[in-house]
Amino acid sequence: GTPIYNIKAYLPVTESFGFTSELRAQTSGQAFPQCVFDHWSVVQGSPLEPGKIADQVAAIRKRKGLKDGIPDLDNFVDKL
């Protein structure tokens, strides 16, 4: 038969960036992932307080090329 292995795992989206290239590099291009969305869950904590959640928000904003820090609500309120 063919040497196919099916591994089921839950990988947080924030941890998935670069996963494909790293997996292929570590397996000399012989392995490849097939990822599908399974579920989401609420992250406990506040992005406004220093800690893990604020660090995750900062990393996401940096990856997307957004300004540092969470913008003020005034940036999103229509001004007539």
C-alpha positions in Angstrom: 0.0 0.0 0.0 0.8 3.6 0.1 2.6 5.2 3.1 -0.2 7.6 4.0 -0.7 8.6 7.6 -3.7 10.5 8.8 -3.1 12.7 11.8 -5.9 14.7 13.4 -4.9 17.6 15.5 -6.3 21.0 16.6 -4.0 23.8 15.7 -4.8 27.4 16.8 -5.0 29.7 13.8 -2.4 32.0 15.3 0.0 29.1 15.5 -0.7 27.9 12.0 1.2 30.5 10.0 4.3 28.9 8.5 3.2 25.4 9.5 3.1 24.1 5.9 6.5 25.3 5.0 8.0 24.0 8.3 6.4 20.6 7.9 7.6 20.2 4.3 11.1 21.4 5.2 11.3 18.9 8.1 10.1 16.0 5.9 12.1 16.9 2.8 8.9 17.8 1.0 7.3 14.4 1.5 4.5 15.5 3.9 1.8 18.0 3.4 -1.1 19.2 5.5 -4.7 19.4 4.6 -6.3 21.8 7.0 -10.0 22.5 7.6 -11.7 24.8 10.0 -13.3 22.8 12.9 -14.4 25.1 15.6 -13.8 28.4 17.4 -13.8 29.3 21.1 -13.8 32.4 23.1 -10.4 33.4 24.4 -10.6 34.2 28.1 -9.0 37.5 29.1 -8.8 41.0 28.0 -6.7 42.4 25.2 -6.6 45.7 27.0 -4.7 44.3 30.0 -1.0 43.2 29.8 -0.6 39.4 29.4 -1.0 36.6 26.9 -4.1 37.9 25.2 -2.6 41.3 24.6 0.5 39.7 23.3 -1.6 37.6 20.8 -3.4 40.7 19.6 -0.1 42.6 19.2 1.4 39.7 17.2 -1.7 39.6 14.9 -1.7 43.3 14.4 2.1 43.2 13.5 1.6 40.3 11.1 -1.2 42.3 9.3 0.9 45.4 9.2 -1.4 47.4 11.5 -0.3 50.1 13.9 0.8 49.1 17.4 -1.8 49.2 20.1 -5.5 48.8 20.0 -7.2 51.8 18.3 -9.5 54.0 20.2 -13.3 53.6 19.7 -13.3 57.2 18.3 -11.5 55.9 15.2 -14.6 53.8 14.3 -17.4 56.3 15.2 -19.0 58.2 12.4 -18.5 62.0 12.8 -21.2 64.0 11.1 
